[in-house]
Amino acid sequence: MIKFLDLQKITAQYSDEIHAAVDRVVDSGWYLQGEENKKFEETYSNFIGTKYCIGVANGLDALIWILRAYIELGIMKEGDEVIVPANTYIASILAITENNLVPILIEPDINTFQIDENKIEEAITPKTKAIMIVHLYGRCAYTDKIGEICKKYNLKLIEDNAQAHGCYFIDNTDAKLRTGSLGDAAGHSFYPGKNLGAFGDAGAVTTDNEELANIIRTLANYGSSKKYVFKYAGRNSRLDEIQAAVLSVKLKYLDKDNAHRKEIAKFYIENINNSKVILPKVDDFNSHVFHIFPILCKQRDELQNYLTENGVQTLIHYPIPPHLQECYRASNLIIPNTKLGITERMHNEELSLPISPVIRLEEAKVVVELINKF
């Protein structure tokens, strides 16, 4: 069986260092908000290129706290609108509705699977306060045009960087900027299957805004910045010491692991040749870390069954788009939009091929040969 993602093999690469890091925490007797958190937050903010990093419980919380902090600052209020890609994972949208804000769903570009920059401006209203871009599948969603729109309409730019740790945006001067540093604030997920994955749920916020960072840290600590004194009605959403220690180990190898993902993706793109399959179009491999390698196929289910029968594990990201999920379809939390044909097509046709830091080229060759015969 060629696994979609072999977490045991990924962990085994750095097993000695990870065990030593976990043992260090266990022996320390300090399990929350300690030195491991401080170390990871400093290292990760330096890696991303921001002044501040706040560890939180998971990626959804990271996005929730960003929006909640803007509400506490008076920049947003209940009923304000946040533009977001329609084909994202539901967490992006849950963070918006959790704060009683309104998600405005924008279709993706069929060539990149990212939010279509040319459809954003027409959706802006006086209630629009932010654009949330999602670096979906590990590809940079930011464009100069999106940055210009934010400036023109004085909108906050929030990044959902849950799938794109280590990804770059190349600006007009050829400077390389990490995703997670491009907007006003970014949410990161370290779910175990991510490019930078913990051993459980974990997340972080990165930003250059000190006031925003302080509010987010306070909100995630029950709303308290001083013991037993609560400025906000917050929640318990903290990154624990063991997860921080594991992430510090794995962060050292992230660029190397991403480079291997790019090699496998390049092999897929150059060698898959089947008229039934649409491959992602990639002009610059620096702007993609291939958390997922998505293809489109009208016979998606048949192709998936065929690959399974031949020992290749695949996944679907995602079978049902957010606006058709029961929680939103039966509520008034999302403004109805019947013009989401591209999104629905993608969710009906998307299939994710095996890709990881440990998949071997020989295994990728088997995947290619099978798809070409389909």
C-alpha positions in Angstrom: 0.0 0.0 0.0 1.3 3.5 -0.9 0.0 5.5 1.9 -1.4 9.0 1.4 0.5 10.2 4.4 2.8 8.0 6.6 3.0 9.9 9.9 4.9 7.1 11.6 7.7 7.2 8.9 7.7 11.1 9.1 8.2 11.0 12.9 10.8 8.3 12.6 13.1 10.6 10.7 13.6 12.8 13.8 12.7 10.2 16.4 15.7 10.7 18.7 15.4 14.5 18.8 11.6 14.3 19.4 11.9 11.8 22.2 14.6 13.9 23.8 12.4 17.0 23.5 9.4 15.3 25.1 11.5 13.8 27.9 12.9 17.3 28.6 9.3 18.6 29.1 8.2 15.6 31.2 11.2 15.9 33.4 10.9 19.7 33.7 7.6 19.5 35.6 6.3 22.6 33.7 3.7 21.8 31.1 2.0 25.1 30.1 3.2 28.5 29.2 6.9 27.7 29.9 10.2 27.9 28.2 9.3 25.6 25.3 6.5 27.9 24.3 8.8 30.9 24.5 11.4 29.1 22.4 8.9 28.0 19.7 7.1 31.3 19.5 10.4 33.2 19.0 11.8 30.7 16.5 8.6 30.5 14.5 8.0 34.2 14.3 11.6 34.6 13.0 11.0 31.8 10.5 7.8 33.4 9.2 9.2 37.0 9.4 6.9 38.6 11.9 7.5 40.4 15.2 5.1 38.3 17.2 3.8 34.7 17.4 1.2 33.5 19.9 0.8 29.8 20.5 -2.9 28.7 20.8 -4.7 25.4 21.0 -5.5 24.9 17.3 -5.7 26.5 13.9 -9.5 27.3 14.2 -8.9 29.1 17.4 -6.1 31.1 15.8 -8.5 32.5 13.3 -11.3 33.0 15.8 -8.9 35.1 18.1 -7.7 37.3 15.3 -11.3 38.3 14.4 -12.3 38.5 18.1 -9.4 40.8 18.8 -10.4 43.1 15.9 -13.9 43.2 17.5 -12.4 44.1 20.9 -10.4 46.9 19.2 -13.6 48.3 17.6 -12.4 47.7 14.1 -15.1 45.1 13.5 -18.6 44.5 14.9 -21.4 42.0 14.7 -22.8 41.8 11.2 -19.7 43.0 9.4 -18.6 41.1 6.4 -15.4 39.1 5.7 -14.6 38.0 2.2 -13.3 34.4 2.1 -12.8 31.7 -0.6 -15.9 29.5 -1.2 -13.9 26.4 -1.6 -11.9 26.5 1.6 -12.0 24.0 4.5 -14.9 24.9 6.7 -12.7 26.1 9.6 -12.0 29.4 7.8 -15.7 30.1 7.7 -16.5 28.8 11.2 -14.1 31.4 12.6 -16.1 34.1 10.9 -19.5 32.9 12.0 -18.3 32.2 15.5 -17.7 35.9 15.9 -21.2 36.8 14.5 -19.5 38.1 11.3 -20.8 37.4 7.8 -18.7 35.3 5.4 -18.9 36.5 1.8 -18.0 33.6 -0.4 -15.8 34.2 -3.5 -15.2 31.6 -6.2 -11.7 30.2 -6.8 -9.6 30.5 -10.0 -9.9 27.1 -11.6 -6.3 27.2 -12.6 -4.9 27.8 -9.1 -7.7 26.7 -6.9 -7.1 29.9 -4.9 -9.5 32.8 -4.4 -10.1 34.6 -7.7 -8.6 38.1 -7.3 -10.8 39.4 -10.1 -14.1 38.6 -8.2 -13.2 40.2 -4.9 -13.8 43.9 -5.6 -17.4 43.5 -6.8 -18.3 41.8 -3.5 -17.1 44.7 -1.3 -19.9 46.6 0.5 -19.8 49.3 3.2 -20.0 46.4 5.7 -16.8 44.7 4.4 -14.0 44.9 7.0 -11.5 42.2 5.9 -10.4 39.7 3.3 -9.4 36.3 4.5 -7.2 34.5 2.0 -6.5 30.8 2.4 -3.3 29.4 1.1 -5.2 26.3 0.1 -3.3 23.0 -0.5 0.0 24.8 0.3 -0.1 27.4 -2.5 0.3 31.1 -1.9 -3.0 32.8 -2.4 -1.7 36.4 -2.0 -1.4 38.6 -5.1 -0.4 42.2 -5.5 -3.9 43.0 -6.6 -5.4 41.6 -3.4 -2.9 43.8 -1.4 -4.0 46.8 -3.5 -7.7 46.1 -2.9 -7.1 46.0 0.9 -5.3 49.4 0.8 -8.0 50.9 -1.5 -10.9 50.0 0.8 -9.0 50.0 4.1 -9.6 46.3 4.7 -7.7 44.0 7.1 -5.9 41.2 5.3 -6.1 37.9 7.3 -4.2 34.8 6.2 -5.3 31.3 6.8 -1.9 29.7 6.7 -3.0 26.3 8.0 -1.8 24.4 4.9 1.2 26.5 3.8 4.0 26.5 6.4 7.2 27.6 4.7 5.6 28.8 1.5 6.8 32.0 -0.2 5.4 35.0 -2.0 7.9 36.5 -4.5 7.4 40.3 -4.8 8.2 42.7 -7.6 11.8 43.1 -6.3 12.2 39.3 -6.2 12.2 39.4 -2.4 10.9 36.2 -0.8 8.3 36.7 1.9 6.8 33.8 3.8 3.1 33.3 3.9 1.9 34.2 7.4 3.8 37.5 7.1 1.9 39.1 4.2 -1.2 40.4 5.9 -2.2 42.0 9.1 -2.4 38.7 11.0 -2.3 35.0 10.1 -3.6 31.8 11.7 -1.6 28.6 11.6 -2.6 25.0 12.3 -0.2 22.4 13.4 -2.6 19.5 13.1 -0.4 16.3 12.8 -0.9 15.9 9.1 0.3 19.4 8.2 3.7 20.2 6.7 4.6 21.3 10.2 2.6 19.0 12.4 2.4 18.5 16.1 1.5 15.3 18.0 -2.0 16.6 18.6 -4.0 19.8 18.1 -1.9 23.0 18.1 -1.9 26.4 16.4 -0.5 29.9 16.4 -1.1 33.5 15.3 1.6 35.6 13.7 1.4 39.4 13.4 3.5 42.6 13.5 0.8 44.4 15.5 1.8 44.4 19.2 -1.6 45.5 20.5 -3.3 42.8 18.5 -0.8 40.2 19.7 -1.4 41.2 23.3 -5.2 41.0 23.0 -5.0 37.6 21.3 -2.7 36.2 24.0 -5.1 37.5 26.7 -8.2 36.1 25.0 -6.6 32.7 24.7 -5.8 32.7 28.4 -9.4 33.0 29.6 -9.3 36.7 28.9 -6.6 37.3 31.5 -3.2 38.9 31.2 -2.8 39.0 35.1 -3.7 36.1 37.2 -7.3 36.2 38.4 -7.9 39.4 36.6 -10.1 39.1 33.5 -10.3 42.0 31.0 -12.2 39.9 28.4 -14.5 37.0 28.4 -12.0 34.7 26.8 -11.4 31.0 26.6 -8.7 28.4 27.4 -6.8 28.0 24.2 -3.1 27.5 24.9 -0.3 25.6 23.2 1.1 23.0 25.6 4.8 22.6 26.3 5.0 19.1 24.7 3.6 20.3 21.4 5.8 23.4 21.4 8.9 21.2 22.0 7.9 18.8 19.2 7.3 21.7 16.8 10.7 23.2 17.6 12.3 20.0 16.5 10.3 19.6 13.3 10.6 23.3 12.3 14.4 22.8 11.8 13.6 20.4 8.9 10.6 22.0 7.4 12.3 23.6 4.4 14.1 20.3 3.6 10.8 18.4 3.9 9.0 20.9 1.7 11.8 20.6 -0.9 11.0 16.8 -1.2 7.3 17.5 -1.6 8.2 19.8 -4.5 10.3 17.1 -6.2 7.4 14.7 -6.0 4.9 17.3 -7.2 7.2 18.2 -10.1 7.4 14.6 -11.1 3.6 14.2 -11.0 3.2 17.4 -13.1 5.8 16.4 -15.7 4.7 12.7 -16.1 1.0 12.4 -15.5 -0.6 12.3 -19.0 -4.2 11.4 -19.0 -6.9 13.5 -20.8 -9.3 12.7 -18.0 -7.1 14.3 -15.4 -6.6 18.1 -14.9 -3.3 18.9 -13.0 -2.6 22.0 -11.0 -0.9 24.7 -13.0 2.3 25.8 -11.2 4.5 28.5 -12.7 6.7 29.0 -9.7 7.5 26.1 -7.3 8.7 28.6 -4.7 5.1 29.7 -4.2 3.9 26.2 -3.4 4.8 23.7 -0.6 2.3 21.0 -1.8 0.6 20.2 1.5 -1.9 18.6 -0.9 -1.4 17.6 -4.5 -4.9 18.0 -5.9 -6.1 16.8 -9.3 -9.5 17.2 -11.0 -11.3 14.3 -12.7 -15.0 14.1 -13.7 -14.7 10.3 -12.9 -13.2 11.1 -9.5 -14.9 8.3 -7.6 -14.1 5.7 -10.2 -10.5 6.9 -10.3 -10.2 6.7 -6.5 -11.6 3.2 -6.4 -9.3 2.1 -9.2 -6.2 3.5 -7.3 -7.4 1.9 -4.0 -7.8 -1.5 -5.7 -4.2 -1.1 -7.0 -2.7 -0.2 -3.6 -2.7 3.6 -3.7 -4.4 5.6 -0.9 -6.0 8.9 -1.9 -8.2 11.4 -0.1 -10.8 14.0 -1.2 -10.4 17.6 -0.1 -13.3 18.2 0.3 -16.4 16.2 -0.8 -19.0 18.9 0.3 -18.3 22.6 0.0 -19.1 24.8 3.1 -22.2 26.5 1.7 -23.8 23.0 1.1 -23.0 21.7 4.6 -26.1 21.2 6.8 -24.9 23.7 9.5 -24.9 26.5 6.9 -27.5 25.4 4.4 -30.2 25.3 7.2 -29.3 28.6 8.7 -29.0 32.3 7.9 -25.3 32.5 8.8 -24.2 32.6 5.1 -25.7 35.0 2.6 -27.2 32.7 -0.1 -25.1 32.6 -3.3 -26.2 30.4 -6.2 -23.3 31.3 -8.4 -20.7 28.9 -6.9 -20.5 26.6 -9.9 -16.6 26.5 -9.9 -16.5 25.7 -6.2 -19.1 22.9 -6.6 -17.3 21.5 -9.6 -14.0 21.4 -7.7 -15.6 19.6 -4.7 -17.2 17.1 -7.1 -14.0 16.4 -9.0 -11.0 16.9 -6.6 -8.8 14.0 -5.7 -5.6 14.3 -3.6 -2.6 12.1 -4.5 -0.1 10.8 -2.1 2.5 13.4 -1.2 4.7 13.8 1.9 8.3 14.2 3.0 8.8 10.4 3.0 7.1 9.2 -0.2 9.7 7.6 -2.5 10.1 8.5 -6.2 9.6 4.8 -6.9 6.2 5.1 -5.3 5.3 8.2 -7.2 6.2 6.4 -10.4 3.7 3.7 -9.5 1.0 6.4 -9.0 1.8 8.0 -12.3 1.7 4.7 -14.2 -1.6 3.8 -12.8 -3.2 7.2 -13.5 -1.9 7.1 -17.1 -3.5 3.7 -17.6 -6.8 4.8 -16.2 
